């Protein structure tokens, strides 16, 4: 587990970051795990530098 708050985030296999925001409100999260990440699949997820924005009920799988 990388983030136990919102969004929930964890690294899978040291190559992918999984994020889920089960709340209706959007959330912003900054972490070194996000730096250089590329969205592979998801909905409502935006990445910029080391920051991640996840819309309400958004989710994503990112290559790190």
C-alpha positions as a Markdown table, in Angstrom:
| # | Residue | x | y | z |
|---|---|---|---|---|
| 1 | Unk | 0.0 | 0.0 | 0.0 |
| 2 | Unk | 1.4 | 3.4 | -1.0 |
| 3 | Unk | -1.6 | 5.4 | 0.1 |
| 4 | Unk | -4.2 | 4.2 | 2.6 |
| 5 | Unk | -6.2 | 7.4 | 2.3 |
| 6 | Unk | -8.0 | 8.6 | -0.8 |
| 7 | Unk | -7.1 | 7.6 | -3.4 |
| 8 | Unk | -6.2 | 4.1 | -2.4 |
| 9 | Unk | -2.9 | 3.3 | -4.2 |
| 10 | Unk | -0.6 | 0.3 | -4.4 |
| 11 | Unk | 2.3 | -0.9 | -6.5 |
| 12 | Unk | 1.8 | -4.1 | -8.3 |
| 13 | Unk | 4.8 | -6.2 | -9.3 |
| 14 | Unk | 7.1 | -3.1 | -9.0 |
| 15 | Unk | 6.0 | -2.0 | -12.5 |
| 16 | Unk | 2.5 | -0.7 | -12.1 |
| 17 | Unk | 0.7 | 1.7 | -9.8 |
| 18 | Unk | -3.0 | 1.0 | -9.2 |
| 19 | Unk | -5.2 | 3.9 | -7.9 |
| 20 | Unk | -8.9 | 3.9 | -6.9 |
| 21 | Unk | -11.0 | 6.8 | -5.6 |
| 22 | Unk | -14.3 | 5.3 | -4.3 |
| 23 | Unk | -15.5 | 8.7 | -3.1 |
| 24 | Unk | -17.8 | 11.0 | -5.2 |
| 25 | Unk | -15.4 | 13.9 | -4.6 |
| 26 | Unk | -12.2 | 14.3 | -6.8 |
| 27 | Unk | -8.9 | 13.9 | -5.0 |
| 28 | Unk | -5.3 | 15.1 | -5.6 |
| 29 | Unk | -2.3 | 13.1 | -4.5 |
| 30 | Unk | 1.4 | 13.8 | -4.9 |
| 31 | Unk | 4.0 | 11.1 | -4.4 |
| 32 | Unk | 7.4 | 10.1 | -5.8 |
| 33 | Unk | 5.8 | 6.9 | -7.1 |
| 34 | Unk | 3.8 | 9.0 | -9.6 |
| 35 | Unk | 6.9 | 10.7 | -11.1 |
| 36 | Unk | 7.2 | 9.6 | -14.7 |
| 37 | Unk | 4.1 | 7.4 | -14.5 |
| 38 | Unk | 2.1 | 6.7 | -17.6 |
| 39 | Unk | -1.6 | 5.9 | -17.6 |
| 40 | Unk | -2.2 | 2.5 | -19.2 |
| 41 | Unk | -5.9 | 2.1 | -18.5 |
| 42 | Unk | -8.5 | 3.9 | -16.4 |
| 43 | Unk | -11.1 | 6.6 | -16.2 |
| 44 | Unk | -10.9 | 10.0 | -14.6 |
| 45 | Unk | -7.2 | 9.9 | -13.9 |
| 46 | Unk | -4.7 | 12.7 | -14.9 |
| 47 | Unk | -1.0 | 12.7 | -14.2 |
| 48 | Unk | 1.4 | 15.7 | -14.2 |
| 49 | Unk | 4.9 | 15.4 | -12.9 |
| 50 | Unk | 4.6 | 13.8 | -9.4 |
| 51 | Unk | 0.9 | 14.8 | -9.0 |
| 52 | Unk | -2.1 | 12.7 | -9.7 |
| 53 | Unk | -5.7 | 13.8 | -9.9 |
| 54 | Unk | -8.5 | 11.2 | -9.7 |
| 55 | Unk | -12.1 | 12.2 | -10.3 |
| 56 | Unk | -14.9 | 10.9 | -8.1 |
| 57 | Unk | -15.2 | 7.1 | -8.7 |
| 58 | Unk | -12.1 | 7.3 | -10.9 |
| 59 | Unk | -9.5 | 4.5 | -11.2 |
| 60 | Unk | -6.4 | 3.8 | -13.1 |
| 61 | Unk | -3.4 | 1.5 | -13.8 |
| 62 | Unk | -0.2 | 3.4 | -14.4 |
| 63 | Unk | 3.2 | 2.1 | -15.6 |
| 64 | Unk | 5.9 | 3.4 | -13.3 |
